C-alpha cells in the first residue's frame, strides 16, 4: 500500500477515534448530570410534597366525615349504640385505605418523575452519537430535569383522592333522607312535588 493510502487510512482512523471519544465524553457528561445526588434529593422532596398534598385532602375528608357522623348520630338518637360503633369502625377502615392511597399516589408520582428523567437521559445519550456536544447535552439534561419536575408538580396538584369515605357518606345520606321523610319533605313525585307523610302533594292535608 502506498504511503498516501496509509496516511488516509490513519487519518480516517484518527477521526473515528476522536468521534468515538467525543461521543463517550458527551454520554459521560449526560450521565453525570442525571446521576447528581441532588436529583435524587429533589425527587424525594417531590414525593414528600405530593404525599402532604394528598394527606391534606384525606384529612379534610375525614374531618367532614367525623362532623357529619357525629351530627347524624345525635339527630337520629343513635349516639352510643351499635350503629355508632359500626360507623366509626367503617370510618377508621376508610381512613386506613385512604392512607394507602396517599402513599401509592406519592410513590407513583416519584416513579413517574424518575421514568421521565430516564427517557430524557436515553434521548440525549442517543443524540450524542449524532454529534451533540457535551456542553449542550449537559444544558439540555438540566433543562429536561427542571421541565420534568414542573410537569410532575402540575400533574400532582390536579389530582385528588376521590371520595375516600364513600360508605360513611352513604350512611349520612341515608340518615338525612330518613329525617327529611319523617318531616314530610321527601321529594319523590314526578315533577318535583313534595310528598307529605299523609300522602298528598305539598300544600297541607290534600288542600
LUMVEX-565703 format. One record per residue: x, y, z of N, C-alpha, C in turn. Coordinates in steps of 0.02 Angstrom, whole numbers, plus 50000, padded with zeros to 5 digits. Example, Ala and Ser with C-alpha at 12.3 -4.5 7.8 and 13.67 -1.06 7.14 Angstrom:
2
506604971650390506154977550390506604983550390 506424988850354506844994750357506455000250394 
! end
This chain:
207
500434994050000500005000050000500445006250000 500255011249961500655017349956500645021150021 501125025550029501145029650090500545034250093 500295036450034499705040650033499095037050060 499045030550040498485026650064498525025550138 499115024250162499205023350235499015029550273 499205035250247499055041650280498305042850283 497965041150228497235042150225496885037550275 497115031350277496815026550323496925028750395 497535031050408497695033250476497275039350496 497195043850448496785049750462496065047850476 495815043050437495125040750448495045037450516 495535033350534495515030050599495555035150656 495995040050647496055045150698495405049150706 495095050650650494475054450652493925050450686 493895043950671493395039750703493525039050777 494165038550795494335038150866494125044450903 494245050150871494045056550901493285056950907 492935054550856492205054650858491945050350915 492225044350921492005039850974492175042751043 492745046051047492945049151110492465054751129 492265058651078491785064151090491115061351112 490895055951079490265052851098490285050451170 490835047051187490905044451255490915050151305 491255055651287491285061351332490605064551343 490225065151289489545068051295489095063551336 489115057051322488695052451360488885052351434 489535052751447489765052951517489505059251552 489515064751516489285071151545488535070851558 488155067851513487435067051523487305062951585 487645057251591487555052951649487745056551714 488265060551710488485064251769487945068951794 487605072351747487065076951766486485073151798 486275067751765485695064051791485865060151855 486495058451865486685054651924486865059051984 486805065551976486955070152031486515068352091 486805067252150486405065552209485855070652224 485955076752204485455081952216484805080252180 484865076752123484255075052087483835070252127 484145065252158483765060652199483455064252259 483815069052286483545073052341482935076952318 482965079652257482395083252229481795078652219 481925072652196481385067752186481075065952254 481495064952304481245063252371480815068952398 481035075152387480645080952410479975081252373 479995079652309479375079652269478885074352294 479145068452310478725063152337478425065452404 478825068552446478575070952510478045076252503 478145080852456477655086152445477005083352417 477065078452373476475075252345476085071552399 476455068152443476145064652499475765069552543 476065075152559475745080252601475115083052568 475155084052502474585086752465473985082152471 474095075752459473535070952462473325069552534 473795069952581473625068952651473155074452675 473265080552652472815086052670472115084652643 472065082052583471415080352555471075074952597 471455069852615471175064452656470945067052724 471355071052756471185073652822470575078252819 470525082052765469945086352756469305082152751 469345076952710468765072552703468595069152769 469095067052806468975063752870468645068552919 468875074852920468565079752964467835080752947 467675081052883466975081752863466565075652882 466865069752873466515063552890466415063052965 466915064953004466855064853077466285069253101 466275075353075465755080053097465065077853073 465035075453011464395073152985464125067253023 464575062553041464355056653077464115058353147 464485062653180464295064753248463605068053247 463485072353199462855075853194462285071053177 462405066553129461885061853107461695057153163 462185054653200462045050153255461645053653309 461825059853324461475063553376460755065053355 460655067153293459985068753268459535062653265 459855056753255459465050653249459395046953315 459695049553367459665046253432460065039753434 460585039353393460975033253388461655033753423 461785039353454462425040253488462495035153545 463075031853546463205026953598462975019953583 462625019053528462365012453511462825008653463 462575002853441462974998653397463085001953329 462605006053308462685009553244463285014153246 463365017653301463945022053308464595018053305 464605012353340465205008153340465355005853269 464845003553233464945001053165465195006553118 464885012353123465075017753077465765020553092 465935020853156466605023253173467135018153152 466965011753156467425006653132467505007253057 466955008453022466985009352949467405015452932 467325020752970467705026852957468445025552965 468615021753017469315020153028469605015952972 469215011252947469435007052892469525011252828 469055015752816469105020152758469735024552762 469875026852822470455031152831471095027152818 471105020952842471685016752830471805015552756 471265014252720471335013352647471545019852614 471295025452641471495031852614472235033152623 472515031152680473235031952691473635028052640 473405022052625473745017952574473715021352506 473145024252491473055027652427473515033752423 473565037352478474015043152480474725041052464 474955035652496475645033352486475745030852414 475245027352388475295024952320475355030752270 474965035952281474995041652236475665045252242 475925045852303476575049152313477135045152279 477145038652292477665034452262477595034052187 476975033852163476845033652091477095040052057 476985045752090477225052052062477985052052057 478315049552110479045049152109479295044552055 478955038852047479165034051995479075037051925 478535040751916478415043951850478945049151835 479145052851886479665057951877480335054551859 480495049251895481115045551880481105042751809 480525040151789480465037351721480545042851668 480275048751682480355054251634481085056251628 481435056151685482155057651683482535052551641 482355046251650482705040951613482575041451539 481965043351521481805044351450482235049951421 482295055451459482705061051436483435059051431 483675055251479484365052951478484495048751415 484045044051402484135039651344484125043651279 483695048551275483655052651215484305056451203 484575059351256485195063251249485795058851235 485815052951265486355048251252486335046151179 485735045251152485665043451082485885049251037 485705055351057485895061251017486655062251016 486995059651067487725060351068488035056951008 487735051550985488005047950927487915051850862 487475057050865487355061150806487745067650808 488185068250858488625074150860488455079250913 487975077850957487815082551011488425083351056 488635089551068489235090551108489075090251183 489585089351223489495088251295489175094151330 489385100151312489115106151345488375106951332 488185106351269487475106951251487075101351283 487355095351283487005089651312486875090751386 487375093351422487295094751493486755099951505 486745105151463486245110351470485545107551458 485485103351407484835100351391484615095451445 485095092051476484935087451530484645091251589 484965096751607484715100851662484025103651648 483925105951586483275108751567482745103351569 482915097351547482435091851547482225090051618 482705089951664482545088251733482085093551764 482225099851750481795105151776481085104651747 481045103351683480405102651650480015096651677 480365091151687480035085151713479755086351783 480135089851824479905091251892479295095751891 479305100951850478735105451845478115101851820 478205097551771477635093751744477355089051797 477795085851836477565081451889477185085151942 477415091151961477075095152011476385097251987 476345099351925475705101451897475205095651895 475445089851874475005084051870474765081951939 475205082151989475015080152057474485084852085 474555091352072474095096152100473415096152067 473365092852009472725092251976472345086152000 472675081752037472365075552059471995076252124 471615071152141471275070752206471155063452223 470945062252283470845055352306470155052652289 469705056952266469025054652257468685054352325 468135050752330467765050152393468075044552434 468485046352483468825041352524468385038352577 467805041352590467365039052644466675037752615 466655034052559466035032952524465495029552564 465675024252602465165020652640464895024752697 465325028452731465095032852785464655038352756 464855041252701464455046452669463785043852645 463775037552623463145034452603462685033852663 462965031952720462565031552782462295038452800 462705043552794462485050352811461915052552765 461965050752701461435052452654460785048852671 460845042552690460255038652710459915041752771 460315043552820460045046752881459705053252863 460015057252820459725063652801459065062652765 459025057752720458405056352684457855054052732 458045049852780457555047552828457275053252870 457725057852888457505063652927457035068052887 457195068852823456765072852780456085069552771 456095063052765455465059352757455035060052819 455355059452876454985060052939454675066952948 454995071952918454725078652922454215080052867 454135075252823453645076052769453905080052710 454565079852700454855083852646455225079652595 455105073352591455455069252542455175070452472 455595072552428455385074052360455395067552320 454805064752307454785058352274454275057752220 453995063252196453485062752145453735065652079 453445063452023453625066351958453495073851958 453945077451929453855084751926454145088351986 454395084552035454725087752091454265090052147 453625087852148453185089852202453385086352267 453315089952322453495086952386452925082652411 453105077052439452615072352465452615072552541 452035072952571452005072952644451905065852669 451975065052733451875058452762451145056252755 450715061052741449995059452739449755058152668 450215057752620450035055252554449905060452501 449745066652517449595071452466450215075352445 450125079152391450665083652371450725089252422 451285092752422451395097852472450855103252466 450675105952524450145110952525449635109452579 449795104552622449345103052678449065096152671 448485095052701448175088452701447715087652641 448015088252581447615087152521447285093452496 447465099452524447155105552502447455108152438 
! end
